[in-house]
Amino acid sequence: MHFNFGYSATQVIWTVTFAALLVLLVVLLGRDRARRYPWFTASIALIVVRLLASRLLYGRMPQLTMAEIFIALADVAMLVGLLVLVEVARRAFRGVQRRTWIGWTLVLVAAAAYVLHFWGPWPDRRTLTADSFLAVLRLMQLAAQKGDLLVGLLTVGLGLLVVLFGRRFKAGWRSHTQQIAIGLSTAAMAQLAVQGAWLRIALTAMPKTEAEFERIMGLREKLFNANGAVYLAVLVWWIVWLWMDEPGAAVAAEIPSASVAAEATTEAPVDGERENEQ
């Protein structure tokens, strides 16, 4: 028996992802996580804006104007993604010596830049240096695409470091910092795998008929839907872990209340002694 819901897998994933993003924002704001992770919260809000823009503006504006908006949003998202990595790294490795911090940063950047250099074709410099508005858009689009790949590669490397060495510093298991890093690295690995698979297909596939072309485009849709499903699972992961308090948070909250109660119990006999003296 086949059930026809009237919605494609892409539409279902988009709707559920948008709802999960809103729930995550409520958790971040309601549980006071946004104060500790402001750039991570800003990145989630920016994803919501981009999803809304893609749904409300697509096909309703001139293509050039729409390209300007989406490319600008992509550039902003790339810069915010870098700031999120800095935020997570600072919270995960608080107390690390500056020399160690700089050394590992250079290693991660060098490794990511090496992979990025050989990842996909690069456009001709003459098309980027031309004095025209389209050349500016191409340059902005190149910065968004390559910058997003760079952020993804750095995210995977940072997530590996947090999992391996975070326990020695301020990002042990069940800490919000490590859970955010795990989610970011998982989403980045899925995105890199999908982009790499599609790049290989696009460079090697040579469709000769319309049926072959449709089959390749259907495979592309399945790949991106799989990436969306992984990101949806990451959102659920963040919602669950960020809703719960960290292991030491409850103990830290009980210490002030215990000290206040101790002061109250010590002051009570003193008041009684004063009444007896009177």
C-alpha positions as protocol buffer text, in pm:
chain_id: "A"
residue {
  index: 1
  type: MET
  ca { x: 0 y: 0 z: 0 }
}
residue {
  index: 2
  type: HIS
  ca { x: 135 y: 339 z: -102 }
}
residue {
  index: 3
  type: PHE
  ca { x: 45 y: 659 z: 78 }
}
residue {
  index: 4
  type: ASN
  ca { x: 47 y: 979 z: -123 }
}
residue {
  index: 5
  type: PHE
  ca { x: 103 y: 1275 z: 109 }
}
residue {
  index: 6
  type: GLY
  ca { x: 142 y: 1527 z: -171 }
}
residue {
  index: 7
  type: TYR
  ca { x: 481 y: 1646 z: -39 }
}
residue {
  index: 8
  type: SER
  ca { x: 826 y: 1562 z: -165 }
}
residue {
  index: 9
  type: ALA
  ca { x: 1111 y: 1454 z: 60 }
}
residue {
  index: 10
  type: THR
  ca { x: 1278 y: 1791 z: 7 }
}
residue {
  index: 11
  type: GLN
  ca { x: 968 y: 1979 z: 127 }
}
residue {
  index: 12
  type: VAL
  ca { x: 930 y: 1757 z: 433 }
}
residue {
  index: 13
  type: ILE
  ca { x: 1296 y: 1795 z: 530 }
}
residue {
  index: 14
  type: TRP
  ca { x: 1278 y: 2174 z: 479 }
}
residue {
  index: 15
  type: THR
  ca { x: 968 y: 2206 z: 698 }
}
residue {
  index: 16
  type: VAL
  ca { x: 1094 y: 1985 z: 980 }
}
residue {
  index: 17
  type: THR
  ca { x: 1439 y: 2151 z: 969 }
}
residue {
  index: 18
  type: PHE
  ca { x: 1286 y: 2497 z: 993 }
}
residue {
  index: 19
  type: ALA
  ca { x: 1074 y: 2390 z: 1291 }
}
residue {
  index: 20
  type: ALA
  ca { x: 1379 y: 2232 z: 1460 }
}
residue {
  index: 21
  type: LEU
  ca { x: 1579 y: 2552 z: 1410 }
}
residue {
  index: 22
  type: LEU
  ca { x: 1307 y: 2754 z: 1581 }
}
residue {
  index: 23
  type: VAL
  ca { x: 1297 y: 2509 z: 1870 }
}
residue {
  index: 24
  type: LEU
  ca { x: 1675 y: 2530 z: 1901 }
}
residue {
  index: 25
  type: LEU
  ca { x: 1656 y: 2910 z: 1915 }
}
residue {
  index: 26
  type: VAL
  ca { x: 1396 y: 2885 z: 2191 }
}
residue {
  index: 27
  type: VAL
  ca { x: 1627 y: 2651 z: 2385 }
}
residue {
  index: 28
  type: LEU
  ca { x: 1928 y: 2878 z: 2335 }
}
residue {
  index: 29
  type: LEU
  ca { x: 1739 y: 3187 z: 2451 }
}
residue {
  index: 30
  type: GLY
  ca { x: 1518 y: 3026 z: 2713 }
}
residue {
  index: 31
  type: ARG
  ca { x: 1792 y: 2821 z: 2882 }
}
residue {
  index: 32
  type: ASP
  ca { x: 2039 y: 3113 z: 2877 }
}
residue {
  index: 33
  type: ARG
  ca { x: 2277 y: 2939 z: 2638 }
}
residue {
  index: 34
  type: ALA
  ca { x: 2283 y: 3235 z: 2399 }
}
residue {
  index: 35
  type: ARG
  ca { x: 2481 y: 3438 z: 2653 }
}
residue {
  index: 36
  type: ARG
  ca { x: 2757 y: 3175 z: 2658 }
}
residue {
  index: 37
  type: TYR
  ca { x: 2750 y: 3104 z: 2283 }
}
residue {
  index: 38
  type: PRO
  ca { x: 2643 y: 3428 z: 2111 }
}
residue {
  index: 39
  type: TRP
  ca { x: 2803 y: 3354 z: 1775 }
}
residue {
  index: 40
  type: PHE
  ca { x: 2661 y: 3003 z: 1763 }
}
residue {
  index: 41
  type: THR
  ca { x: 2316 y: 3150 z: 1834 }
}
residue {
  index: 42
  type: ALA
  ca { x: 2371 y: 3411 z: 1564 }
}
residue {
  index: 43
  type: SER
  ca { x: 2464 y: 3138 z: 1314 }
}
residue {
  index: 44
  type: ILE
  ca { x: 2141 y: 2949 z: 1385 }
}
residue {
  index: 45
  type: ALA
  ca { x: 1937 y: 3269 z: 1344 }
}
residue {
  index: 46
  type: LEU
  ca { x: 2116 y: 3338 z: 1014 }
}
residue {
  index: 47
  type: ILE
  ca { x: 2028 y: 2991 z: 886 }
}
residue {
  index: 48
  type: VAL
  ca { x: 1663 y: 3064 z: 966 }
}
residue {
  index: 49
  type: VAL
  ca { x: 1684 y: 3389 z: 769 }
}
residue {
  index: 50
  type: ARG
  ca { x: 1843 y: 3214 z: 471 }
}
residue {
  index: 51
  type: LEU
  ca { x: 1578 y: 2941 z: 471 }
}
residue {
  index: 52
  type: LEU
  ca { x: 1300 y: 3197 z: 483 }
}
residue {
  index: 53
  type: ALA
  ca { x: 1461 y: 3401 z: 206 }
}
residue {
  index: 54
  type: SER
  ca { x: 1497 y: 3095 z: -15 }
}
residue {
  index: 55
  type: ARG
  ca { x: 1129 y: 3012 z: 28 }
}
residue {
  index: 56
  type: LEU
  ca { x: 982 y: 3363 z: 6 }
}
residue {
  index: 57
  type: LEU
  ca { x: 1205 y: 3526 z: -256 }
}
residue {
  index: 58
  type: TYR
  ca { x: 1277 y: 3242 z: -499 }
}
residue {
  index: 59
  type: GLY
  ca { x: 1103 y: 3307 z: -831 }
}
residue {
  index: 60
  type: ARG
  ca { x: 952 y: 3638 z: -713 }
}
residue {
  index: 61
  type: MET
  ca { x: 1244 y: 3869 z: -782 }
}
residue {
  index: 62
  type: PRO
  ca { x: 1477 y: 3936 z: -1075 }
}
residue {
  index: 63
  type: GLN
  ca { x: 1752 y: 3677 z: -1089 }
}
residue {
  index: 64
  type: LEU
  ca { x: 2034 y: 3930 z: -1057 }
}
residue {
  index: 65
  type: THR
  ca { x: 1880 y: 4092 z: -750 }
}
residue {
  index: 66
  type: MET
  ca { x: 1813 y: 3756 z: -592 }
}
residue {
  index: 67
  type: ALA
  ca { x: 2171 y: 3648 z: -664 }
}
residue {
  index: 68
  type: GLU
  ca { x: 2301 y: 3958 z: -486 }
}
residue {
  index: 69
  type: ILE
  ca { x: 2095 y: 3879 z: -176 }
}
residue {
  index: 70
  type: PHE
  ca { x: 2185 y: 3512 z: -153 }
}
residue {
  index: 71
  type: ILE
  ca { x: 2555 y: 3564 z: -226 }
}
residue {
  index: 72
  type: ALA
  ca { x: 2575 y: 3838 z: 37 }
}
residue {
  index: 73
  type: LEU
  ca { x: 2401 y: 3613 z: 291 }
}
residue {
  index: 74
  type: ALA
  ca { x: 2639 y: 3331 z: 205 }
}
residue {
  index: 75
  type: ASP
  ca { x: 2941 y: 3556 z: 265 }
}
residue {
  index: 76
  type: VAL
  ca { x: 2802 y: 3669 z: 600 }
}
residue {
  index: 77
  type: ALA
  ca { x: 2729 y: 3307 z: 697 }
}
residue {
  index: 78
  type: MET
  ca { x: 3087 y: 3210 z: 612 }
}
residue {
  index: 79
  type: LEU
  ca { x: 3230 y: 3487 z: 833 }
}
residue {
  index: 80
  type: VAL
  ca { x: 2994 y: 3396 z: 1119 }
}
residue {
  index: 81
  type: GLY
  ca { x: 3099 y: 3033 z: 1080 }
}
residue {
  index: 82
  type: LEU
  ca { x: 3461 y: 3131 z: 1138 }
}
residue {
  index: 83
  type: LEU
  ca { x: 3362 y: 3326 z: 1449 }
}
residue {
  index: 84
  type: VAL
  ca { x: 3171 y: 3022 z: 1577 }
}
residue {
  index: 85
  type: LEU
  ca { x: 3487 y: 2813 z: 1546 }
}
residue {
  index: 86
  type: VAL
  ca { x: 3684 y: 3072 z: 1742 }
}
residue {
  index: 87
  type: GLU
  ca { x: 3412 y: 3080 z: 2008 }
}
residue {
  index: 88
  type: VAL
  ca { x: 3404 y: 2701 z: 2047 }
}
residue {
  index: 89
  type: ALA
  ca { x: 3783 y: 2673 z: 2048 }
}
residue {
  index: 90
  type: ARG
  ca { x: 3820 y: 2942 z: 2317 }
}
residue {
  index: 91
  type: ARG
  ca { x: 3568 y: 2773 z: 2543 }
}
residue {
  index: 92
  type: ALA
  ca { x: 3702 y: 2423 z: 2480 }
}
residue {
  index: 93
  type: PHE
  ca { x: 4070 y: 2501 z: 2536 }
}
residue {
  index: 94
  type: ARG
  ca { x: 4054 y: 2770 z: 2799 }
}
residue {
  index: 95
  type: GLY
  ca { x: 4382 y: 2785 z: 2986 }
}
residue {
  index: 96
  type: VAL
  ca { x: 4597 y: 2654 z: 2699 }
}
residue {
  index: 97
  type: GLN
  ca { x: 4925 y: 2838 z: 2656 }
}
residue {
  index: 98
  type: ARG
  ca { x: 4933 y: 3092 z: 2376 }
}
residue {
  index: 99
  type: ARG
  ca { x: 5219 y: 2913 z: 2200 }
}
residue {
  index: 100
  type: THR
  ca { x: 5022 y: 2588 z: 2190 }
}
residue {
  index: 101
  type: TRP
  ca { x: 4710 y: 2770 z: 2072 }
}
residue {
  index: 102
  type: ILE
  ca { x: 4893 y: 2942 z: 1786 }
}
residue {
  index: 103
  type: GLY
  ca { x: 5072 y: 2621 z: 1685 }
}
residue {
  index: 104
  type: TRP
  ca { x: 4756 y: 2412 z: 1657 }
}
residue {
  index: 105
  type: THR
  ca { x: 4576 y: 2696 z: 1478 }
}
residue {
  index: 106
  type: LEU
  ca { x: 4850 y: 2714 z: 1215 }
}
residue {
  index: 107
  type: VAL
  ca { x: 4844 y: 2336 z: 1172 }
}
residue {
  index: 108
  type: LEU
  ca { x: 4466 y: 2330 z: 1119 }
}
residue {
  index: 109
  type: VAL
  ca { x: 4470 y: 2625 z: 879 }
}
residue {
  index: 110
  type: ALA
  ca { x: 4761 y: 2483 z: 679 }
}
residue {
  index: 111
  type: ALA
  ca { x: 4597 y: 2140 z: 647 }
}
residue {
  index: 112
  type: ALA
  ca { x: 4261 y: 2290 z: 550 }
}
residue {
  index: 113
  type: ALA
  ca { x: 4422 y: 2526 z: 297 }
}
residue {
  index: 114
  type: TYR
  ca { x: 4612 y: 2236 z: 138 }
}
residue {
  index: 115
  type: VAL
  ca { x: 4293 y: 2034 z: 91 }
}
residue {
  index: 116
  type: LEU
  ca { x: 4106 y: 2342 z: -30 }
}
residue {
  index: 117
  type: HIS
  ca { x: 4370 y: 2408 z: -296 }
}
residue {
  index: 118
  type: PHE
  ca { x: 4299 y: 2076 z: -464 }
}
residue {
  index: 119
  type: TRP
  ca { x: 3923 y: 2073 z: -400 }
}
residue {
  index: 120
  type: GLY
  ca { x: 3737 y: 2149 z: -719 }
}
residue {
  index: 121
  type: PRO
  ca { x: 3830 y: 2378 z: -1006 }
}
residue {
  index: 122
  type: TRP
  ca { x: 3928 y: 2739 z: -957 }
}
residue {
  index: 123
  type: PRO
  ca { x: 3803 y: 3010 z: -1195 }
}
residue {
  index: 124
  type: ASP
  ca { x: 4026 y: 3206 z: -1424 }
}
residue {
  index: 125
  type: ARG
  ca { x: 4175 y: 3514 z: -1259 }
}
residue {
  index: 126
  type: ARG
  ca { x: 4078 y: 3731 z: -1553 }
}
residue {
  index: 127
  type: THR
  ca { x: 3710 y: 3670 z: -1485 }
}
residue {
  index: 128
  type: LEU
  ca { x: 3755 y: 3780 z: -1124 }
}
residue {
  index: 129
  type: THR
  ca { x: 3965 y: 4090 z: -1186 }
}
residue {
  index: 130
  type: ALA
  ca { x: 3746 y: 4233 z: -1460 }
}
residue {
  index: 131
  type: ASP
  ca { x: 3608 y: 4577 z: -1385 }
}
residue {
  index: 132
  type: SER
  ca { x: 3236 y: 4497 z: -1384 }
}
residue {
  index: 133
  type: PHE
  ca { x: 2951 y: 4431 z: -1144 }
}
residue {
  index: 134
  type: LEU
  ca { x: 2929 y: 4067 z: -1251 }
}
residue {
  index: 135
  type: ALA
  ca { x: 3297 y: 4021 z: -1171 }
}
residue {
  index: 136
  type: VAL
  ca { x: 3231 y: 4150 z: -819 }
}
residue {
  index: 137
  type: LEU
  ca { x: 2947 y: 3900 z: -781 }
}
residue {
  index: 138
  type: ARG
  ca { x: 3170 y: 3618 z: -906 }
}
residue {
  index: 139
  type: LEU
  ca { x: 3438 y: 3715 z: -655 }
}
residue {
  index: 140
  type: MET
  ca { x: 3182 y: 3725 z: -372 }
}
residue {
  index: 141
  type: GLN
  ca { x: 3045 y: 3388 z: -481 }
}
residue {
  index: 142
  type: LEU
  ca { x: 3394 y: 3237 z: -494 }
}
residue {
  index: 143
  type: ALA
  ca { x: 3465 y: 3369 z: -143 }
}
residue {
  index: 144
  type: ALA
  ca { x: 3139 y: 3217 z: -18 }
}
residue {
  index: 145
  type: GLN
  ca { x: 3199 y: 2877 z: -179 }
}
residue {
  index: 146
  type: LYS
  ca { x: 3567 y: 2836 z: -93 }
}
residue {
  index: 147
  type: GLY
  ca { x: 3519 y: 3001 z: 245 }
}
residue {
  index: 148
  type: ASP
  ca { x: 3239 y: 2759 z: 328 }
}
residue {
  index: 149
  type: LEU
  ca { x: 3464 y: 2467 z: 235 }
}
residue {
  index: 150
  type: LEU
  ca { x: 3743 y: 2611 z: 449 }
}
residue {
  index: 151
  type: VAL
  ca { x: 3506 y: 2647 z: 745 }
}
residue {
  index: 152
  type: GLY
  ca { x: 3391 y: 2289 z: 696 }
}
residue {
  index: 153
  type: LEU
  ca { x: 3746 y: 2153 z: 693 }
}
residue {
  index: 154
  type: LEU
  ca { x: 3843 y: 2358 z: 999 }
}
residue {
  index: 155
  type: THR
  ca { x: 3528 y: 2242 z: 1177 }
}
residue {
  index: 156
  type: VAL
  ca { x: 3615 y: 1876 z: 1126 }
}
residue {
  index: 157
  type: GLY
  ca { x: 3967 y: 1933 z: 1257 }
}
residue {
  index: 158
  type: LEU
  ca { x: 3848 y: 2133 z: 1557 }
}
residue {
  index: 159
  type: GLY
  ca { x: 3584 y: 1874 z: 1642 }
}
residue {
  index: 160
  type: LEU
  ca { x: 3849 y: 1601 z: 1641 }
}
residue {
  index: 161
  type: LEU
  ca { x: 4071 y: 1805 z: 1874 }
}
residue {
  index: 162
  type: VAL
  ca { x: 3782 y: 1877 z: 2112 }
}
residue {
  index: 163
  type: VAL
  ca { x: 3686 y: 1509 z: 2133 }
}
residue {
  index: 164
  type: LEU
  ca { x: 4046 y: 1395 z: 2188 }
}
residue {
  index: 165
  type: PHE
  ca { x: 4176 y: 1666 z: 2421 }
}
residue {
  index: 166
  type: GLY
  ca { x: 3871 y: 1856 z: 2544 }
}
residue {
  index: 167
  type: ARG
  ca { x: 3845 y: 1653 z: 2865 }
}
residue {
  index: 168
  type: ARG
  ca { x: 4181 y: 1785 z: 2981 }
}
residue {
  index: 169
  type: PHE
  ca { x: 4056 y: 2143 z: 2971 }
}
residue {
  index: 170
  type: LYS
  ca { x: 3702 y: 2286 z: 2977 }
}
residue {
  index: 171
  type: ALA
  ca { x: 3518 y: 2065 z: 2726 }
}
residue {
  index: 172
  type: GLY
  ca { x: 3470 y: 1721 z: 2874 }
}
residue {
  index: 173
  type: TRP
  ca { x: 3201 y: 1477 z: 2773 }
}
residue {
  index: 174
  type: ARG
  ca { x: 2844 y: 1605 z: 2830 }
}
residue {
  index: 175
  type: SER
  ca { x: 2968 y: 1963 z: 2827 }
}
residue {
  index: 176
  type: HIS
  ca { x: 2778 y: 2198 z: 2597 }
}
residue {
  index: 177
  type: THR
  ca { x: 3097 y: 2299 z: 2420 }
}
residue {
  index: 178
  type: GLN
  ca { x: 3182 y: 1943 z: 2321 }
}
residue {
  index: 179
  type: GLN
  ca { x: 2826 y: 1867 z: 2212 }
}
residue {
  index: 180
  type: ILE
  ca { x: 2822 y: 2176 z: 1991 }
}
residue {
  index: 181
  type: ALA
  ca { x: 3160 y: 2079 z: 1844 }
}
residue {
  index: 182
  type: ILE
  ca { x: 3042 y: 1723 z: 1775 }
}
residue {
  index: 183
  type: GLY
  ca { x: 2730 y: 1851 z: 1602 }
}
residue {
  index: 184
  type: LEU
  ca { x: 2923 y: 2102 z: 1394 }
}
residue {
  index: 185
  type: SER
  ca { x: 3183 y: 1847 z: 1285 }
}
residue {
  index: 186
  type: THR
  ca { x: 2916 y: 1586 z: 1202 }
}
residue {
  index: 187
  type: ALA
  ca { x: 2725 y: 1834 z: 985 }
}
residue {
  index: 188
  type: ALA
  ca { x: 3049 y: 1947 z: 822 }
}
residue {
  index: 189
  type: MET
  ca { x: 3159 y: 1591 z: 741 }
}
residue {
  index: 190
  type: ALA
  ca { x: 2821 y: 1513 z: 586 }
}
residue {
  index: 191
  type: GLN
  ca { x: 2829 y: 1830 z: 379 }
}
residue {
  index: 192
  type: LEU
  ca { x: 3185 y: 1768 z: 261 }
}
residue {
  index: 193
  type: ALA
  ca { x: 3102 y: 1408 z: 169 }
}
residue {
  index: 194
  type: VAL
  ca { x: 2797 y: 1515 z: -33 }
}
residue {
  index: 195
  type: GLN
  ca { x: 2985 y: 1796 z: -207 }
}
residue {
  index: 196
  type: GLY
  ca { x: 3276 y: 1566 z: -287 }
}
residue {
  index: 197
  type: ALA
  ca { x: 3047 y: 1295 z: -425 }
}
residue {
  index: 198
  type: TRP
  ca { x: 2852 y: 1542 z: -638 }
}
residue {
  index: 199
  type: LEU
  ca { x: 3173 y: 1705 z: -764 }
}
residue {
  index: 200
  type: ARG
  ca { x: 3301 y: 1367 z: -877 }
}
residue {
  index: 201
  type: ILE
  ca { x: 2973 y: 1285 z: -1048 }
}
residue {
  index: 202
  type: ALA
  ca { x: 2958 y: 1624 z: -1221 }
}
residue {
  index: 203
  type: LEU
  ca { x: 3313 y: 1591 z: -1354 }
}
residue {
  index: 204
  type: THR
  ca { x: 3285 y: 1232 z: -1474 }
}
residue {
  index: 205
  type: ALA
  ca { x: 2922 y: 1191 z: -1578 }
}
residue {
  index: 206
  type: MET
  ca { x: 2849 y: 1246 z: -1946 }
}
residue {
  index: 207
  type: PRO
  ca { x: 2474 y: 1199 z: -2002 }
}
residue {
  index: 208
  type: LYS
  ca { x: 2380 y: 1130 z: -2362 }
}
residue {
  index: 209
  type: THR
  ca { x: 2004 y: 1110 z: -2325 }
}
residue {
  index: 210
  type: GLU
  ca { x: 1743 y: 1302 z: -2132 }
}
residue {
  index: 211
  type: ALA
  ca { x: 1671 y: 995 z: -1919 }
}
residue {
  index: 212
  type: GLU
  ca { x: 2035 y: 976 z: -1808 }
}
residue {
  index: 213
  type: PHE
  ca { x: 2034 y: 1345 z: -1725 }
}
residue {
  index: 214
  type: GLU
  ca { x: 1719 y: 1309 z: -1515 }
}
residue {
  index: 215
  type: ARG
  ca { x: 1870 y: 1011 z: -1336 }
}
residue {
  index: 216
  type: ILE
  ca { x: 2179 y: 1213 z: -1247 }
}
residue {
  index: 217
  type: MET
  ca { x: 1969 y: 1505 z: -1122 }
}
residue {
  index: 218
  type: GLY
  ca { x: 1760 y: 1263 z: -917 }
}
residue {
  index: 219
  type: LEU
  ca { x: 2079 y: 1129 z: -761 }
}
residue {
  index: 220
  type: ARG
  ca { x: 2179 y: 1487 z: -679 }
}
residue {
  index: 221
  type: GLU
  ca { x: 1849 y: 1543 z: -502 }
}
residue {
  index: 222
  type: LYS
  ca { x: 1894 y: 1225 z: -299 }
}
residue {
  index: 223
  type: LEU
  ca { x: 2243 y: 1329 z: -195 }
}
residue {
  index: 224
  type: PHE
  ca { x: 2128 y: 1671 z: -76 }
}
residue {
  index: 225
  type: ASN
  ca { x: 1827 y: 1519 z: 100 }
}
residue {
  index: 226
  type: ALA
  ca { x: 2064 y: 1285 z: 284 }
}
residue {
  index: 227
  type: ASN
  ca { x: 2271 y: 1584 z: 387 }
}
residue {
  index: 228
  type: GLY
  ca { x: 1955 y: 1757 z: 509 }
}
residue {
  index: 229
  type: ALA
  ca { x: 1856 y: 1450 z: 710 }
}
residue {
  index: 230
  type: VAL
  ca { x: 2196 y: 1445 z: 882 }
}
residue {
  index: 231
  type: TYR
  ca { x: 2168 y: 1814 z: 966 }
}
residue {
  index: 232
  type: LEU
  ca { x: 1820 y: 1754 z: 1107 }
}
residue {
  index: 233
  type: ALA
  ca { x: 1963 y: 1484 z: 1333 }
}
residue {
  index: 234
  type: VAL
  ca { x: 2231 y: 1730 z: 1444 }
}
residue {
  index: 235
  type: LEU
  ca { x: 1963 y: 1986 z: 1532 }
}
residue {
  index: 236
  type: VAL
  ca { x: 1783 y: 1728 z: 1748 }
}
residue {
  index: 237
  type: TRP
  ca { x: 2118 y: 1647 z: 1912 }
}
residue {
  index: 238
  type: TRP
  ca { x: 2173 y: 2014 z: 1998 }
}
residue {
  index: 239
  type: ILE
  ca { x: 1818 y: 2061 z: 2126 }
}
residue {
  index: 240
  type: VAL
  ca { x: 1847 y: 1767 z: 2366 }
}
residue {
  index: 241
  type: TRP
  ca { x: 2196 y: 1844 z: 2500 }
}
residue {
  index: 242
  type: LEU
  ca { x: 2156 y: 2221 z: 2524 }
}
residue {
  index: 243
  type: TRP
  ca { x: 1827 y: 2180 z: 2707 }
}
residue {
  index: 244
  type: MET
  ca { x: 1999 y: 1976 z: 2978 }
}
residue {
  index: 245
  type: ASP
  ca { x: 2236 y: 2141 z: 3223 }
}
residue {
  index: 246
  type: GLU
  ca { x: 2601 y: 2053 z: 3229 }
}
residue {
  index: 247
  type: PRO
  ca { x: 2709 y: 1807 z: 3505 }
}
residue {
  index: 248
  type: GLY
  ca { x: 2871 y: 2076 z: 3719 }
}
residue {
  index: 249
  type: ALA
  ca { x: 2595 y: 2334 z: 3677 }
}
residue {
  index: 250
  type: ALA
  ca { x: 2362 y: 2184 z: 3939 }
}
residue {
  index: 251
  type: VAL
  ca { x: 2642 y: 2155 z: 4195 }
}
residue {
  index: 252
  type: ALA
  ca { x: 2751 y: 2514 z: 4134 }
}
residue {
  index: 253
  type: ALA
  ca { x: 2392 y: 2631 z: 4182 }
}
residue {
  index: 254
  type: GLU
  ca { x: 2357 y: 2439 z: 4508 }
}
residue {
  index: 255
  type: ILE
  ca { x: 2670 y: 2585 z: 4667 }
}
residue {
  index: 256
  type: PRO
  ca { x: 2539 y: 2944 z: 4703 }
}
residue {
  index: 257
  type: SER
  ca { x: 2204 y: 2824 z: 4841 }
}
residue {
  index: 258
  type: ALA
  ca { x: 2382 y: 2596 z: 5088 }
}
residue {
  index: 259
  type: SER
  ca { x: 2602 y: 2882 z: 5208 }
}
residue {
  index: 260
  type: VAL
  ca { x: 2297 y: 3107 z: 5256 }
}
residue {
  index: 261
  type: ALA
  ca { x: 2122 y: 2835 z: 5456 }
}
residue {
  index: 262
  type: ALA
  ca { x: 2432 y: 2788 z: 5672 }
}
residue {
  index: 263
  type: GLU
  ca { x: 2448 y: 3158 z: 5744 }
}
residue {
  index: 264
  type: ALA
  ca { x: 2080 y: 3160 z: 5839 }
}
residue {
  index: 265
  type: THR
  ca { x: 2122 y: 2870 z: 6081 }
}
residue {
  index: 266
  type: THR
  ca { x: 2424 y: 3033 z: 6247 }
}
residue {
  index: 267
  type: GLU
  ca { x: 2247 y: 3365 z: 6285 }
}
residue {
  index: 268
  type: ALA
  ca { x: 1934 y: 3215 z: 6446 }
}
residue {
  index: 269
  type: PRO
  ca { x: 2095 y: 3114 z: 6780 }
}
residue {
  index: 270
  type: VAL
  ca { x: 2256 y: 3454 z: 6803 }
}
residue {
  index: 271
  type: ASP
  ca { x: 1916 y: 3622 z: 6789 }
}
residue {
  index: 272
  type: GLY
  ca { x: 1785 y: 3383 z: 7053 }
}
residue {
  index: 273
  type: GLU
  ca { x: 2077 y: 3460 z: 7281 }
}
residue {
  index: 274
  type: ARG
  ca { x: 2002 y: 3832 z: 7248 }
}
residue {
  index: 275
  type: GLU
  ca { x: 1642 y: 3773 z: 7355 }
}
residue {
  index: 276
  type: ASN
  ca { x: 1760 y: 3574 z: 7660 }
}
residue {
  index: 277
  type: GLU
  ca { x: 1995 y: 3852 z: 7755 }
}
residue {
  index: 278
  type: GLN
  ca { x: 1710 y: 4100 z: 7743 }
}
